Amino acid sequence: MAAVEGDDSATTGGSTLGYALLSLLTRGPATGYQLTQQVKAPLGHFWTARHSQIYPELARLAAAGWVDSVEQAGPGPRAKKTYAVTPAGLAALRAWLVIPPTAQPRSEITLKAYAATSADPTAMAALYTDLADRSTRLLAEYEHDAARMRAVGQDDPTHPRFGNYAVLMMGVESQRAVHRWARWLASCLRTGRPAAYGETAD
């Protein structure tokens, strides 16, 4: 499979998106549309992909022999394809899972914090206040989902969907950290005064 900038293909033979799709298919066969929705949640807690990227990647996985597909009549004029991971695809996924990641995460909102003093502090404070508010809403949503998962035993590492719970808990902890950081930063920018990290200056 061809290398793509910012993924693991140069060292593993596949793209990060490809491995994400293989990971989803370990839960069972799925159509391209279903995979698109699953990329939004649960993978959307920490990783995203555009809809336009998914179908070409499925074609590459099929060409590599890592997925098979079955065509059925769809609701429209085009046939519906259901994809399933092959033994070769599962072997490739297992090999990739234990390799330390090489790509570094990128965050636009963190980059903007680096240059925050170059813009109007009131506007920047509003930006990070909005971020703190959004993280509060997401945290409540994630914690509700986590409680639901625990209620059905998904926090047990032997449960087949334990990975969903592990990913969600990363989302919970990330949003807690984002809220604390954004609230502190917004306060510093709004007041023009320093504050101990995690606290507010106003």
ChimeraX commands (.cxc) that place a marker at each C-alpha (Angstrom):
marker #1 position 0.00,0.00,0.00 radius 0.5
marker #1 position 1.32,3.44,-0.88 radius 0.5
marker #1 position 2.84,5.62,1.81 radius 0.5
marker #1 position 0.96,8.70,2.92 radius 0.5
marker #1 position 2.57,11.61,4.71 radius 0.5
marker #1 position 1.99,11.49,8.45 radius 0.5
marker #1 position 1.03,7.81,8.68 radius 0.5
marker #1 position 2.83,4.55,9.40 radius 0.5
marker #1 position 2.87,3.15,5.88 radius 0.5
marker #1 position 6.62,3.52,5.34 radius 0.5
marker #1 position 7.35,1.08,8.16 radius 0.5
marker #1 position 4.24,-1.13,8.33 radius 0.5
marker #1 position 2.85,-1.34,4.80 radius 0.5
marker #1 position -0.46,0.34,5.65 radius 0.5
marker #1 position -1.88,3.74,6.51 radius 0.5
marker #1 position -3.19,4.74,9.91 radius 0.5
marker #1 position -6.65,5.10,8.39 radius 0.5
marker #1 position -6.36,1.59,6.99 radius 0.5
marker #1 position -5.53,0.19,10.41 radius 0.5
marker #1 position -8.39,2.18,11.94 radius 0.5
marker #1 position -10.80,0.57,9.47 radius 0.5
marker #1 position -9.35,-2.87,10.14 radius 0.5
marker #1 position -9.81,-2.23,13.86 radius 0.5
marker #1 position -13.47,-1.41,13.30 radius 0.5
marker #1 position -13.95,-4.50,11.15 radius 0.5
marker #1 position -12.69,-6.74,13.96 radius 0.5
marker #1 position -16.07,-5.96,15.56 radius 0.5
marker #1 position -17.82,-7.52,12.56 radius 0.5
marker #1 position -18.58,-6.88,8.86 radius 0.5
marker #1 position -19.77,-3.40,7.95 radius 0.5
marker #1 position -20.66,-1.27,4.95 radius 0.5
marker #1 position -18.70,1.82,4.02 radius 0.5
marker #1 position -21.48,3.98,5.43 radius 0.5
marker #1 position -21.46,2.08,8.73 radius 0.5
marker #1 position -17.68,2.46,8.97 radius 0.5
marker #1 position -18.03,6.20,8.34 radius 0.5
marker #1 position -20.43,6.44,11.28 radius 0.5
marker #1 position -18.16,4.33,13.49 radius 0.5
marker #1 position -15.20,6.58,12.69 radius 0.5
marker #1 position -17.27,9.41,14.22 radius 0.5
marker #1 position -17.96,7.36,17.37 radius 0.5
marker #1 position -16.21,5.70,19.11 radius 0.5
marker #1 position -13.04,6.60,17.19 radius 0.5
marker #1 position -14.12,10.23,17.03 radius 0.5
marker #1 position -13.25,10.58,20.72 radius 0.5
marker #1 position -9.60,10.82,19.69 radius 0.5
marker #1 position -9.17,10.46,15.93 radius 0.5
marker #1 position -11.06,11.59,12.83 radius 0.5
marker #1 position -11.14,10.94,9.09 radius 0.5
marker #1 position -13.08,12.56,6.26 radius 0.5
marker #1 position -15.85,10.60,4.54 radius 0.5
marker #1 position -14.05,11.09,1.21 radius 0.5
marker #1 position -11.00,9.24,2.57 radius 0.5
marker #1 position -12.75,6.07,3.68 radius 0.5
marker #1 position -13.92,4.52,0.41 radius 0.5
marker #1 position -10.56,4.92,-1.39 radius 0.5
marker #1 position -8.86,3.39,1.66 radius 0.5
marker #1 position -11.26,0.42,1.60 radius 0.5
marker #1 position -10.32,-0.09,-2.06 radius 0.5
marker #1 position -6.62,-0.10,-1.10 radius 0.5
marker #1 position -7.26,-2.59,1.71 radius 0.5
marker #1 position -9.12,-4.84,-0.74 radius 0.5
marker #1 position -6.28,-4.61,-3.28 radius 0.5
marker #1 position -3.83,-5.61,-0.53 radius 0.5
marker #1 position -6.00,-8.60,0.35 radius 0.5
marker #1 position -6.68,-7.26,3.85 radius 0.5
marker #1 position -10.47,-7.01,3.42 radius 0.5
marker #1 position -13.08,-8.87,1.40 radius 0.5
marker #1 position -16.42,-7.47,0.30 radius 0.5
marker #1 position -19.80,-8.88,-0.61 radius 0.5
marker #1 position -22.14,-6.95,-2.90 radius 0.5
marker #1 position -25.86,-6.80,-2.27 radius 0.5
marker #1 position -28.69,-4.78,-3.72 radius 0.5
marker #1 position -28.79,-1.35,-2.12 radius 0.5
marker #1 position -31.60,1.12,-1.57 radius 0.5
marker #1 position -30.52,3.05,-4.67 radius 0.5
marker #1 position -29.16,2.18,-8.12 radius 0.5
marker #1 position -25.73,1.20,-6.76 radius 0.5
marker #1 position -24.93,-2.09,-5.06 radius 0.5
marker #1 position -24.16,-2.08,-1.35 radius 0.5
marker #1 position -20.79,-3.53,-0.32 radius 0.5
marker #1 position -20.27,-5.14,3.06 radius 0.5
marker #1 position -16.63,-5.42,4.10 radius 0.5
marker #1 position -14.96,-7.99,6.36 radius 0.5
marker #1 position -11.37,-8.29,7.54 radius 0.5
marker #1 position -9.40,-11.22,6.08 radius 0.5
marker #1 position -6.89,-13.40,7.96 radius 0.5
marker #1 position -4.11,-11.46,6.21 radius 0.5
marker #1 position -5.66,-8.18,7.32 radius 0.5
marker #1 position -6.00,-9.40,10.89 radius 0.5
marker #1 position -2.35,-10.51,10.88 radius 0.5
marker #1 position -1.28,-7.08,9.57 radius 0.5
marker #1 position -3.34,-5.35,12.25 radius 0.5
marker #1 position -1.86,-7.50,15.01 radius 0.5
marker #1 position 1.66,-6.71,13.80 radius 0.5
marker #1 position 0.92,-2.96,13.66 radius 0.5
marker #1 position -0.73,-2.78,17.08 radius 0.5
marker #1 position 2.48,-3.51,18.99 radius 0.5
marker #1 position 4.63,-1.01,17.04 radius 0.5
marker #1 position 5.17,2.35,18.85 radius 0.5
marker #1 position 3.49,5.16,16.86 radius 0.5
marker #1 position 5.73,7.45,14.83 radius 0.5
marker #1 position 3.27,10.25,13.99 radius 0.5
marker #1 position 3.08,13.20,16.38 radius 0.5
marker #1 position -0.34,14.64,17.24 radius 0.5
marker #1 position -1.15,18.12,15.96 radius 0.5
marker #1 position -3.51,20.58,17.65 radius 0.5
marker #1 position -4.59,23.84,16.04 radius 0.5
marker #1 position -6.02,25.19,19.30 radius 0.5
marker #1 position -2.67,24.58,21.03 radius 0.5
marker #1 position -0.79,26.27,18.20 radius 0.5
marker #1 position -3.02,29.32,18.60 radius 0.5
marker #1 position -2.16,29.44,22.31 radius 0.5
marker #1 position 1.51,29.70,21.34 radius 0.5
marker #1 position 0.76,32.96,19.50 radius 0.5
marker #1 position -2.06,34.15,21.77 radius 0.5
marker #1 position -0.35,37.44,22.68 radius 0.5
marker #1 position -0.34,38.44,19.00 radius 0.5
marker #1 position -4.14,38.81,18.96 radius 0.5
marker #1 position -6.73,40.73,20.91 radius 0.5
marker #1 position -6.68,39.20,24.42 radius 0.5
marker #1 position -10.44,39.56,24.88 radius 0.5
marker #1 position -11.13,37.67,21.67 radius 0.5
marker #1 position -8.59,35.00,22.58 radius 0.5
marker #1 position -10.09,34.67,26.05 radius 0.5
marker #1 position -13.51,34.14,24.46 radius 0.5
marker #1 position -12.04,31.44,22.22 radius 0.5
marker #1 position -10.71,29.47,25.17 radius 0.5
marker #1 position -13.84,30.09,27.26 radius 0.5
marker #1 position -15.84,28.49,24.45 radius 0.5
marker #1 position -13.37,25.59,24.43 radius 0.5
marker #1 position -13.78,25.10,28.19 radius 0.5
marker #1 position -17.58,25.15,27.81 radius 0.5
marker #1 position -17.43,22.62,24.99 radius 0.5
marker #1 position -15.17,20.32,27.00 radius 0.5
marker #1 position -17.67,20.47,29.88 radius 0.5
marker #1 position -20.46,19.31,27.58 radius 0.5
marker #1 position -18.34,16.55,26.05 radius 0.5
marker #1 position -17.14,15.38,29.45 radius 0.5
marker #1 position -20.73,14.99,30.65 radius 0.5
marker #1 position -21.59,13.03,27.49 radius 0.5
marker #1 position -18.52,10.79,27.78 radius 0.5
marker #1 position -19.08,10.11,31.49 radius 0.5
marker #1 position -22.70,9.14,30.76 radius 0.5
marker #1 position -21.48,6.73,28.05 radius 0.5
marker #1 position -18.82,5.34,30.40 radius 0.5
marker #1 position -21.42,4.60,33.08 radius 0.5
marker #1 position -23.56,2.82,30.50 radius 0.5
marker #1 position -20.59,0.72,29.38 radius 0.5
marker #1 position -19.69,-0.21,32.95 radius 0.5
marker #1 position -23.29,-1.28,33.55 radius 0.5
marker #1 position -22.97,-3.95,30.83 radius 0.5
marker #1 position -19.46,-5.05,31.80 radius 0.5
marker #1 position -17.45,-3.36,29.05 radius 0.5
marker #1 position -14.87,-2.21,31.62 radius 0.5
marker #1 position -13.83,-5.88,31.97 radius 0.5
marker #1 position -10.65,-6.38,29.87 radius 0.5
marker #1 position -11.98,-9.78,28.73 radius 0.5
marker #1 position -15.10,-8.16,27.23 radius 0.5
marker #1 position -14.99,-8.06,23.39 radius 0.5
marker #1 position -15.75,-4.33,23.47 radius 0.5
marker #1 position -13.30,-3.40,26.22 radius 0.5
marker #1 position -11.38,-1.38,23.62 radius 0.5
marker #1 position -14.40,0.90,23.21 radius 0.5
marker #1 position -14.34,1.58,26.94 radius 0.5
marker #1 position -10.58,2.18,26.96 radius 0.5
marker #1 position -10.91,4.70,24.12 radius 0.5
marker #1 position -13.78,6.45,25.86 radius 0.5
marker #1 position -11.78,6.78,29.09 radius 0.5
marker #1 position -9.01,8.46,27.10 radius 0.5
marker #1 position -11.67,10.89,25.90 radius 0.5
marker #1 position -12.82,11.48,29.49 radius 0.5
marker #1 position -9.32,12.23,30.73 radius 0.5
marker #1 position -8.53,14.39,27.69 radius 0.5
marker #1 position -11.61,16.54,28.20 radius 0.5
marker #1 position -10.83,16.96,31.89 radius 0.5
marker #1 position -7.35,18.21,30.97 radius 0.5
marker #1 position -8.67,20.45,28.17 radius 0.5
marker #1 position -11.23,22.03,30.49 radius 0.5
marker #1 position -8.67,22.79,33.19 radius 0.5
marker #1 position -6.17,24.22,30.68 radius 0.5
marker #1 position -8.67,26.27,28.66 radius 0.5
marker #1 position -10.33,27.72,31.76 radius 0.5
marker #1 position -6.94,28.77,33.18 radius 0.5
marker #1 position -5.76,30.22,29.88 radius 0.5
marker #1 position -8.98,32.17,29.29 radius 0.5
marker #1 position -8.71,33.69,32.76 radius 0.5
marker #1 position -5.10,34.78,32.25 radius 0.5
marker #1 position -5.91,36.37,28.89 radius 0.5
marker #1 position -9.08,38.04,30.14 radius 0.5
marker #1 position -7.49,39.60,33.26 radius 0.5
marker #1 position -3.94,40.10,32.04 radius 0.5
marker #1 position -2.73,38.57,35.30 radius 0.5
marker #1 position -0.88,35.33,36.05 radius 0.5
marker #1 position -2.57,32.50,37.93 radius 0.5
marker #1 position -1.39,29.18,39.29 radius 0.5
marker #1 position -2.08,26.50,36.72 radius 0.5
marker #1 position -5.53,25.06,37.13 radius 0.5
marker #1 position -6.78,28.13,38.97 radius 0.5
marker #1 position -8.25,31.39,37.66 radius 0.5
marker #1 position -7.07,34.96,38.08 radius 0.5
marker #1 position -10.60,36.43,38.29 radius 0.5
marker link #1:1,2 radius 0.2
marker link #1:2,3 radius 0.2
marker link #1:3,4 radius 0.2
marker link #1:4,5 radius 0.2
marker link #1:5,6 radius 0.2
marker link #1:6,7 radius 0.2
marker link #1:7,8 radius 0.2
marker link #1:8,9 radius 0.2
marker link #1:9,10 radius 0.2
marker link #1:10,11 radius 0.2
marker link #1:11,12 radius 0.2
marker link #1:12,13 radius 0.2
marker link #1:13,14 radius 0.2
marker link #1:14,15 radius 0.2
marker link #1:15,16 radius 0.2
marker link #1:16,17 radius 0.2
marker link #1:17,18 radius 0.2
marker link #1:18,19 radius 0.2
marker link #1:19,20 radius 0.2
marker link #1:20,21 radius 0.2
marker link #1:21,22 radius 0.2
marker link #1:22,23 radius 0.2
marker link #1:23,24 radius 0.2
marker link #1:24,25 radius 0.2
marker link #1:25,26 radius 0.2
marker link #1:26,27 radius 0.2
marker link #1:27,28 radius 0.2
marker link #1:28,29 radius 0.2
marker link #1:29,30 radius 0.2
marker link #1:30,31 radius 0.2
marker link #1:31,32 radius 0.2
marker link #1:32,33 radius 0.2
marker link #1:33,34 radius 0.2
marker link #1:34,35 radius 0.2
marker link #1:35,36 radius 0.2
marker link #1:36,37 radius 0.2
marker link #1:37,38 radius 0.2
marker link #1:38,39 radius 0.2
marker link #1:39,40 radius 0.2
marker link #1:40,41 radius 0.2
marker link #1:41,42 radius 0.2
marker link #1:42,43 radius 0.2
marker link #1:43,44 radius 0.2
marker link #1:44,45 radius 0.2
marker link #1:45,46 radius 0.2
marker link #1:46,47 radius 0.2
marker link #1:47,48 radius 0.2
marker link #1:48,49 radius 0.2
marker link #1:49,50 radius 0.2
marker link #1:50,51 radius 0.2
marker link #1:51,52 radius 0.2
marker link #1:52,53 radius 0.2
marker link #1:53,54 radius 0.2
marker link #1:54,55 radius 0.2
marker link #1:55,56 radius 0.2
marker link #1:56,57 radius 0.2
marker link #1:57,58 radius 0.2
marker link #1:58,59 radius 0.2
marker link #1:59,60 radius 0.2
marker link #1:60,61 radius 0.2
marker link #1:61,62 radius 0.2
marker link #1:62,63 radius 0.2
marker link #1:63,64 radius 0.2
marker link #1:64,65 radius 0.2
marker link #1:65,66 radius 0.2
marker link #1:66,67 radius 0.2
marker link #1:67,68 radius 0.2
marker link #1:68,69 radius 0.2
marker link #1:69,70 radius 0.2
marker link #1:70,71 radius 0.2
marker link #1:71,72 radius 0.2
marker link #1:72,73 radius 0.2
marker link #1:73,74 radius 0.2
marker link #1:74,75 radius 0.2
marker link #1:75,76 radius 0.2
marker link #1:76,77 radius 0.2
marker link #1:77,78 radius 0.2
marker link #1:78,79 radius 0.2
marker link #1:79,80 radius 0.2
marker link #1:80,81 radius 0.2
marker link #1:81,82 radius 0.2
marker link #1:82,83 radius 0.2
marker link #1:83,84 radius 0.2
marker link #1:84,85 radius 0.2
marker link #1:85,86 radius 0.2
marker link #1:86,87 radius 0.2
marker link #1:87,88 radius 0.2
marker link #1:88,89 radius 0.2
marker link #1:89,90 radius 0.2
marker link #1:90,91 radius 0.2
marker link #1:91,92 radius 0.2
marker link #1:92,93 radius 0.2
marker link #1:93,94 radius 0.2
marker link #1:94,95 radius 0.2
marker link #1:95,96 radius 0.2
marker link #1:96,97 radius 0.2
marker link #1:97,98 radius 0.2
marker link #1:98,99 radius 0.2
marker link #1:99,100 radius 0.2
marker link #1:100,101 radius 0.2
marker link #1:101,102 radius 0.2
marker link #1:102,103 radius 0.2
marker link #1:103,104 radius 0.2
marker link #1:104,105 radius 0.2
marker link #1:105,106 radius 0.2
marker link #1:106,107 radius 0.2
marker link #1:107,108 radius 0.2
marker link #1:108,109 radius 0.2
marker link #1:109,110 radius 0.2
marker link #1:110,111 radius 0.2
marker link #1:111,112 radius 0.2
marker link #1:112,113 radius 0.2
marker link #1:113,114 radius 0.2
marker link #1:114,115 radius 0.2
marker link #1:115,116 radius 0.2
marker link #1:116,117 radius 0.2
marker link #1:117,118 radius 0.2
marker link #1:118,119 radius 0.2
marker link #1:119,120 radius 0.2
marker link #1:120,121 radius 0.2
marker link #1:121,122 radius 0.2
marker link #1:122,123 radius 0.2
marker link #1:123,124 radius 0.2
marker link #1:124,125 radius 0.2
marker link #1:125,126 radius 0.2
marker link #1:126,127 radius 0.2
marker link #1:127,128 radius 0.2
marker link #1:128,129 radius 0.2
marker link #1:129,130 radius 0.2
marker link #1:130,131 radius 0.2
marker link #1:131,132 radius 0.2
marker link #1:132,133 radius 0.2
marker link #1:133,134 radius 0.2
marker link #1:134,135 radius 0.2
marker link #1:135,136 radius 0.2
marker link #1:136,137 radius 0.2
marker link #1:137,138 radius 0.2
marker link #1:138,139 radius 0.2
marker link #1:139,140 radius 0.2
marker link #1:140,141 radius 0.2
marker link #1:141,142 radius 0.2
marker link #1:142,143 radius 0.2
marker link #1:143,144 radius 0.2
marker link #1:144,145 radius 0.2
marker link #1:145,146 radius 0.2
marker link #1:146,147 radius 0.2
marker link #1:147,148 radius 0.2
marker link #1:148,149 radius 0.2
marker link #1:149,150 radius 0.2
marker link #1:150,151 radius 0.2
marker link #1:151,152 radius 0.2
marker link #1:152,153 radius 0.2
marker link #1:153,154 radius 0.2
marker link #1:154,155 radius 0.2
marker link #1:155,156 radius 0.2
marker link #1:156,157 radius 0.2
marker link #1:157,158 radius 0.2
marker link #1:158,159 radius 0.2
marker link #1:159,160 radius 0.2
marker link #1:160,161 radius 0.2
marker link #1:161,162 radius 0.2
marker link #1:162,163 radius 0.2
marker link #1:163,164 radius 0.2
marker link #1:164,165 radius 0.2
marker link #1:165,166 radius 0.2
marker link #1:166,167 radius 0.2
marker link #1:167,168 radius 0.2
marker link #1:168,169 radius 0.2
marker link #1:169,170 radius 0.2
marker link #1:170,171 radius 0.2
marker link #1:171,172 radius 0.2
marker link #1:172,173 radius 0.2
marker link #1:173,174 radius 0.2
marker link #1:174,175 radius 0.2
marker link #1:175,176 radius 0.2
marker link #1:176,177 radius 0.2
marker link #1:177,178 radius 0.2
marker link #1:178,179 radius 0.2
marker link #1:179,180 radius 0.2
marker link #1:180,181 radius 0.2
marker link #1:181,182 radius 0.2
marker link #1:182,183 radius 0.2
marker link #1:183,184 radius 0.2
marker link #1:184,185 radius 0.2
marker link #1:185,186 radius 0.2
marker link #1:186,187 radius 0.2
marker link #1:187,188 radius 0.2
marker link #1:188,189 radius 0.2
marker link #1:189,190 radius 0.2
marker link #1:190,191 radius 0.2
marker link #1:191,192 radius 0.2
marker link #1:192,193 radius 0.2
marker link #1:193,194 radius 0.2
marker link #1:194,195 radius 0.2
marker link #1:195,196 radius 0.2
marker link #1:196,197 radius 0.2
marker link #1:197,198 radius 0.2
marker link #1:198,199 radius 0.2
marker link #1:199,200 radius 0.2
marker link #1:200,201 radius 0.2
marker link #1:201,202 radius 0.2
view
